[in-house]
Amino acid sequence: MDFWPGCGWAQLERDERGWLRPGDDWLRLFLARPELALVDESCASERALHKALLEAPTRPVTAERLARLQDADARENYAVFLRFRDALLSAGTLQSFYIGLFRRGAIDTPPLFVDLLVQAMLRGLLDGTDDAFEARAAELLFRPQRITVQDGRVLAADRDAIDLLHETAGLGEIGRLLRRGQVQPRALDVEVLTADNAARYWAGEVTGRHHVLLDLTQELTQDVGHGLQFRLQNARSGLPALARVLERWVAHLLGVQVTVAPVQRIDDAQWRWHVGLDAEATALLNDLYEDRPVDDERRRRLVSLFRLEFADAAEMHADVAGRPVYLGLASNAEGVLRLKPQNLLLNLPLARSS
């Protein structure tokens, strides 16, 4: 399936590990983005620089040449892109750059660029898949989601796509103008991904792939152990698909084999290690682990728990070898879920540096 064509995966070269090397064609995609694309007000120096970089995207650009750009925002945008480009080329692959970025601790790359890197890497990991649930679940790793509950179902909607639909009713600028004029256009139906519409999802026919909702339904039943118990409600839940994506992510970037599965509860007297897949889940699991009180409102934000197990216990820290790692996924107070895939790279109890 040819999905996410905008991430430029087809323009990237693969090395012997399957890691992705950036080339001129992939770098040109950034020059076409709104942040760098020419506009009517672009000055002659900006137009000349844009043309030069299109011809040779790795061309050195001096500070003096950047200073000739009249628009301050344009100067800043080009400076950010060039800094990112040079660091990426120095790293050699998207994967090396991504891992190094977070291990250094000083993040000087815009979140947008980080998300584009993650999308391209995931596109490579999922190449050849025919599982629409995996593709949609993988979007959680680079696109924020709005979590809503409808008729007892927990649904993930792409934040940017659903916000735009609410603003325009799917009618673009016309819909926006209608709403400004207090004319309510016809509501646009948004579908939940199912086995029945998966084929149309691949074809981009379900109102655009980012507009498809992913069912993440689990039901809170009662407090057990550390106060959490879930029961998987829906055979079409996207949680198993997300678990498979996380397995591939860890294997590809860390070189260790793990299994990940949604779990009903944390009922483990020897709970030793956990990783929040986002900031909210990290704080929540930390509080539960330390037996600090957690109110019902925060508990309700917990979308899912997962149990991660290493295939080889020797890959783990000796003091936790053989024990499971619990993962948590939660939305914030505004109902937005921002999964941070780098958390798995930084916080798993590895016996070695990868």
N, C-alpha and C positions, 0 to 999 in steps of 0.2 A: 504494500500500500504506500502511495506517495502522500504522506500526511505532513503537516507543518512545513510546507515548502518555503515559507518565509524565513525560517531559521538558517537557511543556507547550508544545510548539511551536505547537499550534493556538491557544493563548491569546496568542501574540505577534503584533504588527503588523509589517508590512514597510515599509521606506522605499523610495525609488526605486532604491537600489543592491541591494535585497534584504537589507539589514541589519535586525536585529530590535530593535524597541522594546518594552521591558517595560511592561506595563499592570497594572491592579489584579488581574485574574484570574490572571495568571502569578505575581505576588507572593503571592497567596493560597496557592499550592501550597507555598510554604516554610512557611507557618503550619501546614500539615497534616503536615509532616515530624516524625519522632520527636523531633528536637531542640527543637521549639517546641510540639508538640501538648500539650494539657492531659492531666494524669493525675489520679488520685484525690487525690493529695496537693497538688495545685495550690492555692495560697492565693487568697483573694478578689481581691487586687490583680492577681495573674497572670491570673485568669479575666476580670477586667474589661479588662485590657490586650489580651488575646487577642481578646476580642469586639470591642473598638474597632478593632483592626487588621484584623480580618475585614471589618468594615463599610467601612473606609477604609484600605487598606494603605499609603497614602502619608502618613498622618496623622503630624504631628510628635510625638515622644515626648521629654519632658524627662528630664534625669538624675534629678530628684527623683522622677518617677514610676517609673523603673526601680529606684531605691533602695528603693521600697516592696515589691518582690518579696522574699518571705522566703527563697526558695531561692537560694543563691549560684550554682549551675549555671544556673538559669533566668535570673538577671540577666545572666550572662555570655553565654548563648546569644542573648538578645534584643539585647544590646549589639552583638554580632557581626553579627547579621542587620540591624539598623538602620544600622550603619556601611556594610555592603555595599549595602543598599538605597539609601541616600542617594548613595553614590559612583556607583552604576549609573544612577540617575536623572539625576545631573549629567552623566554621559558621554553619555546619550541613547540609545545602542544597546548591545547585548551585545558587538558587535564592537569598538566604540570603547573600552569599558571593558576588555575583554580585552587588546587591544593596549597600551593605556596602562598596565595593571597591570604588564606585564613590562618595558616600556621604562623605567618609573620605577625598577625594580630593587628597591624595598622592597615585598615581597609580604605584605600584611596581610589577605589573603582566604583562608579555609580551603580546603584542596585539594578538599573535597567541593563547595563552591560553584563552584570553577573547573571541575571535571569536569562539573557540571550545565550550565554555560555552553557548554562545548565540545560536549556532547551536543545541546543545542538548536540550535547553529549547524550542526552536521553534519546534523541532521535536515532543516534547511532546504536544505542543499546537495544532499542525496540525495532530496529530494522528487520523486516521479515515477519513481524507479528501480524496475526489476523484477529487479535483480541481487542475489540474496541474499548472494553472496560479498562484494559491496561493503558491504552493510549490516553483515555480521558483521566484515569487516575494519575498518570504521570504529569498531567498539567498542574496538579497540586504542588509540584516541586518548583514551579517557576511562575505561577500565576495565582495571586491571592483569590480566595474564595469567600463568598458570603454563605454562611450556614443558616438555614431556616428549618423550621419544623412545621410540616403540613400534614394534618391528619395522622399524627404519630410517626411520620417519616422524616428522617434527618436528611436534608438535601443540600448538596454543595453546588452553588452557582458561581460561575466565573464573575468576580467582582466587577471588573471593568466592562465586560460584555453586558451583564445584567443591569448595571447602572445606566449604560447608554440606552438600553432597550426601554428602561423606565422613563428616560428623558425624551426619547424620540418615538416610542412605540414601534421601533423597527422601520420607521419611514424616513430616516436620515434627517436632513435639515428641514424638510417639510414638516415632519412630526414635531421637531423642536419648535418651529414657528407656530404650529397649531396649539401646542401647549402654552406658549407664551400668550397667545390670544385667548386662552382659557377655553379652547375647543378640545374636547377629549377625543382623540382618534381611537379607532377600534383597538381593543386590547390584543396583544400578540401572545399567542400560546407558546409556551416553552416546554419542551418535552424532557422527560426523564429518560436517560439511556436504558434501554432494555435489549434483550436478545432479538426482539422483533424489529427494532429500528436501527440495529447496529450497522446493517449494510448501508442504510441511508446516511448514517453518521460518517462512514468512510467516504461516501460520495459528497459529503458536505451539504447534504440536503436538509438536515434537521436544523433549519434556521442558522446555519453556520456552526462549525464544530465547537467553538468556545461558548455557544449558547445552550449546549446540552447540559442538563443537570445530572449529577451523579448521586445515586442513593447510597448514603452511609449509615443506614438505619441500624441502631442497636437499642435495646430497651433496658433501662435501669430497673432492676428488680428489688434488691435489698442490699444492705450493708453487710459485707463479709470481709474478714481479715482487716485490711487497712481501710475499709469503708467503701470499697468499690466492687461492684459486680455488674456485668453486662451479659445480655443474652442476645446472640445474633438472631435477628428477626426475619431477614429477607435473603432468600437464596440468590437474589440478583444484586446484593450489596456490592459496592465497589471496593470494600475494605480488603477482601482477599487479593484483588487485582493490585491495589496499592502495596500490599505486602510483597507481592512478587516483584514489583518495580524496585522496592527498597532493597530486596535481596540482590538484584542485578547491580544496583548502584554501589553497594558495599563491595561486591566481588570485583567490579570493574576498577574502582578507584583505590581500594585498599588491598586487593589481592587476597582476600580471605572469603571463604565460603560460609554463609550463614543461612539459616531458615528463619523466616518471619511469618507469624500468623496472628490474626486477631484472637484475643482471648476474652473469656467471659469475665474474668476477675483477676485481681492480684490477691491471692490467698496463700502467701508464701512466708512462713516464719523465718526463712533465711534470705529474704529479699536483700540483695547486696548491691545491685547496680541498676540504674535507670537512666534513660536519656529522653528528655523532652524534645519532640520534633518541632517545637515552636516555643516562643518565649512564655506563653501562657501555660502550656503543659509542663515546661521546665519548673516554673514556680509552684505549680500545683503538686507535682510529684515530689518536689523537695519538701513541701509542707507536710504531705502525707507520710513521707519516709521518716520525718522527724517528729511525727505525732503532734504536729501543730494543728489547731482547728481550721477547718475549711468549710465555709458556709455553703448552703444549698445552691445559691446562684452560681458560684464558681464550679461546683460539681456538675451542674447542668451544662456547662460549657465544654466539658470533656467529651469529645466526639468519639474517641476510641482508645483502647489499649491494645498493645501488641506484645508478643513474647518473641524475643530474638535469641537464637541459640547458635553457637559456633559449631561448625562441623568438626573442628579440631580444637580441643580444649587447650592444646599447647600454644595456640595463637593468642591466648588470653593472659592477662596478669595472673600471676601465680595465686594471689590471694582470693581471686574470684573464679579461677578455672573450673569449668564444668557447671557453673551456675548460669541461669538465664539472665538476660538483660531485658528489662521491661521498657517499652516505649509508650509515650503518650502523645495524643494529638488533641488540641483544644482551640476553640475560637476565643477572641477577646470580648470585651464588654459590648462592643459594637457588632458582634456577630461575624467578624472577619477572621478567617483562618489564613495564617502566613506560615506555611511549612518551610523550614530551613534545612535543606538537605545537607548542608555543611555540618550540622550538629552530629550526624552519624560519623563523619570523618574525624571530627575533633574529640568526641566524647566516648567512643567505644573503648572498653578496657583491653586495649591491644598490648601484647607482650613486647612488641617492637614498634619502632617508628617506621611507617610505610612511605 
